Amino acid sequence: MTGSQRIGHENLKLRDPKYVATVERRIAEQSGLAPREIPPMFTPFRIRGLTLKNRVVVSPMAMYSCRDGMPDDFYLVHLGSRALGGAGLVFTEMTCVAARARISPGCAGIWNERQAKAWKRVVDFVHDNTSAKIGLQLGHAGPKGSTQLGWEDADEPLAEGNWPLLAASRVAYGPKNQKPKKMNRKDMDRVRDQFAAAAVRGAACGFDMLELHCAHGYLLSSFICPLTNKRRDEYGGSLENRMRYPLEVFSAIRAAWPQDKPISVRISAHDWAPGGNTPDDAVAIARMLKGAGADMVDVSSGQTTREAKPVYGRMYQTPFSDRIRNEVGIATVAVGNIFEADHVNSIIAAGRADLCALARPHLADPAWTLHAAAQLGFTEIEWPKQYLSGKAQLERNLARAAQMALVA
């Protein structure tokens, strides 16, 4: 399962059911359950004081639907419906720490108390109506800010009303994007404190987990990537120097965030461009994050430069997660073209990640996890009591279809 995408969990179960049963029992026992056969994706996972009911994560996804950073009824329904849909953890989109930290005018924020109050409404709904947990992803757009909404001309500047940008160096993201200001010490202190203040607000909202966005060419990523960090001071040059400011920000939010609650960090594990970071660098980055107190690495890749030429495919970023988890000894989230239950079970069973984050599948189906359980014949999964009659009918219909297929 580790070396081939052609042999997944279900396929291997047909080839060697006794072996897969042994693996499933072992994973169940390691997860704190009695040894028994259970799809790996439905085993619990504990990190610091947080226990997730399963290994499925609703990945952070920009909705571009806020006004002045305020999450409204759309966010209540969007995140609430996915929490009702069975995932163990639901993440907000990248939530910005200042008005000028936004990617676009439609991006979410948590830089004031009004926004925090609106987020608390979402968090309370998730906690009061589901057994899912909800995480807050914090970020700063940096050189990729002041752009159009995602369904417009993405990554390109606004037609009017653009705001000034900050970055590690004066490197524009694209030919039409403005050159950001190279951050000085005053800028760095102010942004660091904005992150810490946002973490305090997030804790007051009751979020269960925090994630620091250090990927995809945004502000902190612009320090880490050698293609965008051209500094000649102690924050540029070597990887250790390029990590210095992201680690300062991480330390600030770790100090501000409750100690019993975990923090993950999203990174770009491969810049997919000559002269950029490689998977070897990603392992070193993860070691530094672990040393600073990070609990988990959310392993993405790319989007740091327009010169990137990624090699796409099913689960194409999972090998980066695999290396980081097993070489560094830190929990990881695998993300990237994971869209089948068999993908999740294969990744978890093979020890390539601890959690799997799915984005587009959850846009198409808020109840993706519940439907995956029914398709696998795992009837123990908890459904909202209001939807139990739908659970029963779905399971009957799937069982009937399977029986008819056998007869045919």
PyMOL commands that set and color helices and strands:
alter all, ss='L'
color gray80, all
select helices_A, chain A and resi 9-15+17-30+40-42+73-84+99-101+113-129+142-144+185-205+219-224+239-242+244-256+279-292+318-328+341-349+360-364+368-376+385-407
alter helices_A, ss='H'
color red, helices_A
select strands_A, chain A and resi 45-47+50-52+56-58+89-96+133-139+166-167+181-182+209-214+263-268+296-300+331-335+355-358
alter strands_A, ss='S'
color yellow, strands_A
deselect
rebuild
show_as cartoon
